[in-house]
């Protein structure tokens, strides 16, 4: 904890986490729905700057931490290359599976049209979503509930997964009811699983950012479906990657010593040099 920070109660930290998440979603995710047409580049810029900017502001205001301490508070100070490299290794079998099955944009007439005609929109759908969603829900919301709010990790995982799943309902709206339920369920389980992975990978946010972004990219290239539910073969490939990741995550090591409901005081005592 930085010497300039203001200690806050666990209840206040929890409330601030809810408000910060709501503000980031309102500004970065939902404001384009009511604003004039911004174009793909403008929407991507607002998505990134609005979401991440509100989160940074929430941390600065709530804890009076200096701006340079925000990345560490989000888990972005821990092994960027290591986290992204592991994420790539564990997810690339999904891409290879699509290629072996000769499925996706490389094998369908006009399959590359979206990639070439709207590259910024495609970038937002995989890289932007991985960065923004993981920073908001895992780096900010989940970490604040556990590390600042004193929530048990299991309870925080379930809540984070539920909120994450429900907020994906608009993306599946208009599909058959069963497909909407399936997409929300898959997304909610995935949201809780990302929290678990974050714990097991020593709070390294870059691992879950990379994993989310790469899976989204392989899904886009393989055209596994319009929603997170997907079809049988696509889900089989995804489940295979999930199983591989679960095994690797379990083998990675024990839960971080900060994980299970640590208090701000415990965090300060066990903090690594340079985290301030």
Beta strands, then each sheet from edge to edge (+ up, - down):
end
